Amino acid sequence: MRIIIAGAGDVGFHLASLLSIENIDIVLIDMDQEVLDYAGSHLDVLTVKGNCSSPSILTQAKVKGADLFIAVTTSENTNLIAAILGKKMGAKKTIARIDNREYLTEANRASFEALGVDIMLSPKSLAANEIKRLVGMCAFSDHFEFEDGKLVLVGLILRLDSPILNIPLQEISSLQTDTHLRPIAILRGTQTIIPRGDTILRKNDHVYFITQNKNIEQLETYLGQEKMLIKKIMIVGGESLGAYTAKLLEDEYQVTLVVKDKKRALELAEYLDNTLIIRGDYSNTEMLIGEGLSDMDAFVALTGNSETNIITSLTAKKKGFFKTIAQVENSEYIHLSQEFGISSLINKKLIAASNIFRFVRKGKVEAIANLHGVDAEIIEFNVPQNSKITKKAIKDLAFPRMAFIGGVIRGDESIIPMGDFKINANDKVIVFTLPVAIPKLEKLFK
């Protein structure tokens, strides 16, 4: 498989790093030689210096016959032109990173597809949708639904009073009656842990569970999570992500958006219908309190500065906010979410890279969940006829040790399978896996 990535910034580099551990030929195009040198010294990739919308550069990168051409530079127009040219010059599939949400309408998608852009992804739109999910499931740090909620993946940071601390997981399982929850991943500092029967959970572990949607409330109660209905939300930051998010939330919640710049505040007043817009310095805590900070249920910091987002979110947390969400540009901050005490940290570039990554996966992949800070994937496979995975019970499969099955969706039924369970063709199987195990998984699910 050969993949060409145009743009070696955060999205392109992260995507290349995910792919470079597999048997894939990767070509990275960028105009900055220093960025390319860094990528070339840290990843197993070929590099080409130049403008990715130049036919001669695309020819040099051998775009003809490429399995996938991905344009993720910071310029929307460059990405669209490069994707169109890439398809015309022989790339089998093209993906373009865009910023304009208008392009994502069904009619406009069809128009761009006719020109040669197979898939368009907006990091800001993807991040805004993730924020909406996190607000909707306020007790959890992460929330992802498979097959319209037949199975649900949720994350939370264990508190000192959690009833499952310091107990081996096998004992916790034996105590459960009808909750049917399964921990599938643990983030401890920067370490990703695959849970086993003898694994013991600790305070501040960031644990991800998979369960049935009907059991979410039981899960909250069982884990001692505080419940609260969010009605009022304050968003700080008038950049495009803040605007996208306010637009997405304003019909369901009472949204207040704090913006520094007067001109931008006036522009947003035209764009937003049901959002209260306040102009002021969001780094001034007293100003925020004066504008109703203490009356809010959730606080979302989406300025362009990661440190500002973290500090203002911590301030909000100290003021008693139930839910705080902060955008961070530096992916290293994601690993520190437990120490920060912020409910959720998001990085729109990592979200975009993870969404693009699903188009690279072999086999019938339905979805890939993005777990912030976890160096692994949650992949939903659609099991084809005669797949190797259907030949034996789970316990008898040569299943990679660095992966395990979290759940199975069979028609309208959702199942948390045990070792004697046998997978059937057309099942949808949710697997947690470290990157090293992915090639073997793909063979099993062929």
C-alpha distance (Angstrom), angle and dihedral (degrees) to the residues before:
residue distance angle dihedral
M1 . . .
R2 3.80 . .
I3 3.80 123.1 .
I4 3.80 128.3 -177.0
I5 3.80 117.8 -156.7
A6 3.80 117.8 -165.5
G7 3.79 109.8 -157.5
A8 3.80 124.6 38.7
G9 3.80 96.2 -154.4
D10 3.80 124.4 114.3
V11 3.81 95.8 -61.5
G12 3.80 95.6 42.6
F13 3.81 94.9 43.0
H14 3.81 93.6 47.5
L15 3.79 90.6 47.8
A16 3.81 91.4 48.9
S17 3.81 90.5 49.3
L18 3.82 90.7 53.1
L19 3.79 91.1 50.1
S20 3.78 100.3 39.7
I21 3.81 94.4 74.6
E22 3.80 89.8 62.9
N23 3.78 131.7 69.6
I24 3.80 93.8 -90.6
D25 3.80 129.4 126.3
I26 3.80 106.7 -130.1
V27 3.80 126.8 -168.6
L28 3.81 116.9 -169.1
I29 3.82 119.4 -159.9
D30 3.80 123.6 -164.4
M31 3.81 139.0 144.0
D32 3.81 93.5 -132.5
Q33 3.81 111.4 83.3
E34 3.79 92.3 -166.9
V35 3.81 91.2 56.8
L36 3.80 90.4 47.8
D37 3.81 91.9 48.9
Y38 3.80 89.9 53.4
A39 3.80 92.0 48.8
G40 3.80 92.0 45.8
S41 3.81 92.2 52.1
H42 3.82 94.7 47.2
L43 3.82 103.2 35.7
D44 3.78 137.3 43.7
V45 3.82 95.1 -112.9
L46 3.79 139.9 121.1
T47 3.80 115.6 -124.5
V48 3.80 133.4 -148.6
K49 3.81 122.5 -170.0
G50 3.78 116.6 -143.2
N51 3.79 148.5 64.8
C52 3.80 110.0 -45.2
S53 3.83 91.1 -148.4
S54 3.82 89.8 62.3
P55 3.83 114.0 100.9
S56 3.81 90.8 -145.8
I57 3.83 91.6 54.5
L58 3.80 91.1 47.8
T59 3.78 89.0 50.2
Q60 3.81 89.8 50.5
A61 3.81 88.8 51.4
K62 3.83 88.5 51.5
V63 3.76 95.4 -122.2
K64 3.81 91.6 169.5
G65 3.79 107.6 101.0
A66 3.82 94.7 6.5
D67 3.79 111.1 150.7
L68 3.78 92.3 -140.0
F69 3.82 135.2 10.9
I70 3.82 114.2 -164.2
A71 3.82 120.7 -171.0
V72 3.81 110.6 -165.9
T73 3.82 104.9 151.8
T74 3.80 118.7 137.6
S75 3.84 89.8 -104.6
E76 3.79 114.8 85.0
N77 3.81 93.7 -163.3
T78 3.81 91.9 49.9
N79 3.80 90.3 51.1
L80 3.80 93.6 50.7
I81 3.80 94.3 46.5
A82 3.80 91.9 45.4
A83 3.82 92.1 49.6
I84 3.80 92.4 48.6
L85 3.81 91.7 48.4
G86 3.79 91.6 43.5
K87 3.81 91.6 55.3
K88 3.82 92.9 45.4
M89 3.81 89.7 50.0
G90 3.78 93.9 53.7
A91 3.83 111.8 -82.5
K92 3.80 110.2 147.2
K93 3.82 96.1 -142.3
T94 3.80 132.4 10.3
I95 3.81 133.5 -159.3
A96 3.81 125.8 -170.3
R97 3.79 129.0 -166.2
I98 3.81 109.6 -137.0
D99 3.80 136.9 178.8
N100 3.79 102.9 -162.1
R101 3.80 109.0 92.0
E102 3.80 89.6 -162.0
Y103 3.80 88.3 72.8
L104 3.81 90.0 60.8
T105 3.81 94.9 68.2
E106 3.79 114.0 112.6
A107 3.82 93.4 -111.7
N108 3.79 94.7 49.1
R109 3.80 92.5 44.9
A110 3.80 88.4 55.7
S111 3.82 91.3 49.7
F112 3.81 93.3 51.6
E113 3.80 91.3 43.9
A114 3.80 88.9 56.0
L115 3.81 87.9 54.0
G116 3.80 92.0 51.6
V117 3.82 106.2 -89.3
D118 3.81 103.8 122.8
I119 3.80 98.2 -179.3
M120 3.81 132.5 19.3
L121 3.80 121.9 -166.5
S122 3.79 128.9 -175.0
P123 3.83 114.2 -157.6
K124 3.78 90.5 -159.9
S125 3.78 94.0 50.4
L126 3.82 91.5 46.9
A127 3.82 90.7 49.7
A128 3.82 92.1 47.9
N129 3.80 90.3 53.2
E130 3.79 90.6 49.1
I131 3.81 90.4 51.9
K132 3.80 89.4 51.8
R133 3.81 90.2 53.0
L134 3.80 91.5 48.9
V135 3.80 92.5 49.9
G136 3.79 90.6 48.8
M137 3.82 91.8 53.3
C138 3.78 95.8 40.7
A139 3.82 97.7 169.2
F140 3.79 91.7 62.9
S141 3.80 135.6 66.4
D142 3.82 93.2 -144.2
H143 3.78 133.9 19.9
F144 3.78 129.8 -175.5
E145 3.80 128.9 167.4
F146 3.79 126.3 -150.4
E147 3.81 119.0 -154.0
D148 3.81 95.4 -4.2
G149 3.79 93.8 -48.0
K150 3.80 101.5 -44.5
L151 3.82 84.6 129.0
V152 3.78 124.6 15.8
L153 3.80 130.9 -157.5
V154 3.81 115.2 -153.9
G155 3.78 133.8 174.3
L156 3.78 131.6 -154.8
I157 3.79 140.0 166.8
L158 3.79 112.4 -118.5
R159 3.78 114.8 -121.0
L160 3.79 127.1 -149.4
D161 3.81 91.2 -100.4
S162 3.81 95.8 50.6
P163 3.83 110.4 130.7
I164 3.82 93.3 -139.3
L165 3.81 97.9 59.7
N166 3.81 119.2 120.9
I167 3.82 94.1 6.2
P168 3.83 123.3 116.0
L169 3.80 110.2 -111.4
Q170 3.79 92.2 -122.2
E171 3.81 89.2 61.7
I172 3.80 91.7 47.8
S173 3.82 89.5 53.2
S174 3.80 91.5 52.2
L175 3.82 90.6 53.0
Q176 3.80 93.8 54.1
T177 3.77 118.9 96.9
D178 3.80 113.3 177.4
T179 3.81 101.1 -16.5
H180 3.83 94.0 97.1
L181 3.78 97.5 -166.1
R182 3.76 125.3 154.4
P183 3.81 127.5 -167.3
I184 3.80 106.2 -136.9
A185 3.80 102.7 172.6
I186 3.79 139.5 18.7
L187 3.79 125.4 -161.4
R188 3.80 109.8 -160.0
G189 3.79 108.8 177.9
T190 3.80 102.6 -52.3
Q191 3.82 94.3 -25.6
T192 3.80 121.4 103.8
I193 3.82 111.3 -149.6
I194 3.80 127.8 -165.0
P195 3.82 105.4 -142.1
R196 3.81 117.0 -121.4
G197 3.78 131.5 178.2
D198 3.80 93.1 -91.8
T199 3.82 94.7 45.6
I200 3.81 112.8 121.9
L201 3.80 119.1 -153.5
R202 3.79 120.2 -134.2
K203 3.78 136.7 -159.7
N204 3.84 112.0 -79.3
D205 3.81 93.1 19.7
H206 3.79 109.7 145.4
V207 3.80 101.2 -135.6
Y208 3.80 127.7 -170.7
F209 3.81 119.3 -153.5
I210 3.77 131.7 -169.9
T211 3.79 118.2 -151.6
Q212 3.78 143.7 143.1
N213 3.78 116.9 -77.0
K214 3.81 91.7 -120.5
N215 3.80 89.1 60.4
I216 3.82 98.0 54.9
E217 3.81 94.0 100.4
Q218 3.80 91.2 46.2
L219 3.79 88.6 49.9
E220 3.80 91.3 52.9
T221 3.80 91.2 50.0
Y222 3.80 94.3 43.2
L223 3.81 92.3 52.1
G224 3.78 94.2 43.3
Q225 3.80 94.7 -115.5
E226 3.77 117.2 165.6
K227 3.80 114.7 -119.6
M228 3.77 125.8 -142.1
L229 3.78 137.0 160.4
I230 3.79 110.5 -129.6
K231 3.79 115.5 -141.1
K232 3.81 107.1 149.3
I233 3.81 123.0 51.3
M234 3.79 130.4 -177.2
I235 3.81 117.2 -157.9
V236 3.80 120.8 -169.9
G237 3.79 120.6 -160.4
G238 3.79 127.8 59.1
E239 3.79 96.7 -147.4
S240 3.80 119.7 117.0
L241 3.83 95.6 -85.7
G242 3.80 90.7 54.5
A243 3.80 89.7 49.1
Y244 3.83 93.0 46.7
T245 3.78 91.3 49.4
A246 3.80 94.8 47.2
K247 3.80 90.1 50.0
L248 3.79 90.5 51.1
L249 3.81 94.3 48.2
E250 3.80 105.2 34.5
D251 3.82 97.4 87.9
E252 3.82 93.5 52.8
Y253 3.82 102.5 34.6
Q254 3.79 140.4 32.9
V255 3.80 99.5 -103.1
T256 3.80 127.4 -165.5
L257 3.81 116.6 -171.2
V258 3.82 119.0 -162.7
V259 3.82 114.6 -155.2
K260 3.81 128.9 179.1
D261 3.80 101.2 -155.7
K262 3.82 119.8 71.7
K263 3.80 94.7 -150.4
R264 3.80 91.7 50.0
A265 3.82 90.5 48.3
L266 3.81 89.8 56.1
E267 3.81 91.4 48.3
L268 3.79 91.2 51.1
A269 3.80 91.1 48.5
E270 3.80 86.8 63.1
Y271 3.81 93.4 45.7
L272 3.81 100.3 44.9
D273 3.80 123.5 62.7
N274 3.81 107.3 -173.0
T275 3.79 104.1 21.0
L276 3.80 124.7 107.6
I277 3.81 106.8 -132.9
I278 3.79 119.3 -155.9
R279 3.79 124.4 -173.1
G280 3.78 113.5 -145.0
D281 3.77 148.4 102.9
Y282 3.81 105.1 -70.5
S283 3.82 90.7 -163.8
N284 3.82 86.7 67.6
T285 3.81 104.1 88.6
E286 3.80 93.6 -169.4
M287 3.79 90.0 55.9
L288 3.81 91.0 51.3
I289 3.80 90.9 49.3
G290 3.78 89.5 49.9
E291 3.80 89.6 53.5
G292 3.78 93.6 53.8
L293 3.80 104.6 -83.9
S294 3.80 91.9 144.5
D295 3.81 91.8 56.0
M296 3.80 95.3 55.1
D297 3.80 126.4 102.7
A298 3.81 97.9 -158.3
F299 3.79 135.0 26.8
V300 3.82 122.5 -157.6
A301 3.82 118.9 -171.8
L302 3.81 111.7 -161.2
T303 3.79 105.5 157.5
G304 3.79 119.8 134.4
N305 3.80 91.3 -106.4
S306 3.83 117.6 80.9
E307 3.80 94.5 -160.0
T308 3.81 91.8 51.8
N309 3.79 90.0 50.1
I310 3.80 92.5 50.5
I311 3.81 95.1 45.6
T312 3.81 95.1 46.7
S313 3.81 90.6 46.3
L314 3.79 91.4 50.8
T315 3.80 88.9 50.2
A316 3.79 90.0 51.1
K317 3.80 90.7 48.6
K318 3.80 90.5 53.5
K319 3.80 88.9 51.0
G320 3.78 88.6 60.8
F321 3.80 102.2 -96.4
F322 3.79 111.2 165.0
K323 3.82 95.5 -152.5
T324 3.80 127.3 31.3
I325 3.80 125.4 176.2
A326 3.80 124.8 -175.8
Q327 3.77 130.5 -172.4
V328 3.81 113.3 -137.3
E329 3.79 126.9 -172.0
N330 3.80 95.0 -165.6
S331 3.80 107.3 76.5
E332 3.82 90.0 -156.0
Y333 3.80 88.6 72.3
I334 3.81 89.8 63.7
H335 3.80 90.4 71.1
L336 3.79 90.4 55.3
S337 3.80 97.3 56.8
Q338 3.80 92.3 109.1
E339 3.80 92.2 55.7
F340 3.81 94.3 43.6
G341 3.79 93.4 56.1
I342 3.81 91.3 -140.6
S343 3.82 113.1 141.7
S344 3.81 95.6 -129.9
L345 3.79 137.6 0.7
I346 3.79 119.2 -161.1
N347 3.78 133.3 -168.6
K348 3.79 113.0 -165.8
K349 3.81 93.6 -159.0
L350 3.80 93.2 55.5
I351 3.80 89.5 46.6
A352 3.81 89.6 53.3
A353 3.81 93.2 47.0
S354 3.80 91.6 50.5
N355 3.80 91.6 49.7
I356 3.79 91.1 50.0
F357 3.79 90.4 47.4
R358 3.81 92.2 66.8
F359 3.81 89.7 67.0
V360 3.80 89.3 59.1
R361 3.78 95.9 53.3
K362 3.79 117.0 104.8
G363 3.77 122.0 -131.3
K364 3.78 125.8 31.7
V365 3.79 101.7 -41.0
E366 3.80 113.7 178.5
A367 3.81 99.9 -177.7
I368 3.78 145.6 -15.5
A369 3.79 120.9 -146.0
N370 3.78 118.9 -141.7
L371 3.81 112.2 -136.4
H372 3.78 110.1 -171.8
G373 3.76 112.9 -123.4
V374 3.81 94.4 0.0
D375 3.80 113.0 122.1
A376 3.78 93.0 -145.4
E377 3.78 142.9 66.4
I378 3.78 137.6 -115.5
I379 3.80 104.0 -146.4
E380 3.80 127.5 -173.3
F381 3.81 109.9 -149.7
N382 3.80 124.1 -165.5
V383 3.82 104.1 -144.0
P384 3.83 113.0 -131.0
Q385 3.81 126.2 -149.2
N386 3.82 114.6 -77.3
S387 3.81 92.8 12.3
K388 3.81 115.3 163.8
I389 3.80 88.5 -124.1
T390 3.85 90.3 68.3
K391 3.81 96.5 56.1
K392 3.82 99.7 80.0
A393 3.79 143.1 17.3
I394 3.81 114.2 -84.6
K395 3.81 93.3 -105.0
D396 3.81 90.7 55.2
L397 3.80 96.9 48.3
A398 3.78 120.8 102.5
F399 3.79 87.1 -118.9
P400 3.83 116.8 173.6
R401 3.81 112.6 -101.6
M402 3.80 89.4 -137.4
A403 3.81 90.6 62.5
F404 3.78 139.8 44.9
I405 3.78 141.0 -178.8
G406 3.80 114.5 -99.9
G407 3.80 101.4 179.0
V408 3.80 146.9 -14.1
I409 3.80 129.2 -141.8
R410 3.80 113.8 -156.6
G411 3.79 111.2 179.9
D412 3.81 106.0 -58.4
E413 3.80 92.4 -17.6
S414 3.81 123.7 96.2
I415 3.80 118.1 -158.4
I416 3.80 135.8 -169.8
P417 3.83 95.7 -153.6
M418 3.79 128.3 -144.8
G419 3.80 127.2 -153.4
D420 3.81 96.5 -84.5
F421 3.82 92.5 53.4
K422 3.81 117.0 115.5
I423 3.80 121.0 -148.2
N424 3.82 118.9 -134.7
A425 3.80 132.4 -153.1
N426 3.83 112.3 -85.9
D427 3.82 91.8 26.4
K428 3.78 115.0 132.9
V429 3.78 108.6 -133.0
I430 3.81 124.4 -162.8
V431 3.80 112.6 -150.1
F432 3.79 131.1 -174.9
T433 3.79 110.9 -150.9
L434 3.76 143.3 167.8
P435 3.83 112.3 -129.4
V436 3.81 93.7 -107.2
A437 3.83 91.2 64.6
I438 3.81 97.7 49.9
P439 3.85 98.6 91.7
K440 3.80 91.4 53.4
L441 3.81 91.4 46.6
E442 3.78 91.4 52.3
K443 3.81 90.0 55.0
L444 3.82 91.2 50.0
F445 3.80 92.0 51.0
K446 3.82 96.5 46.4
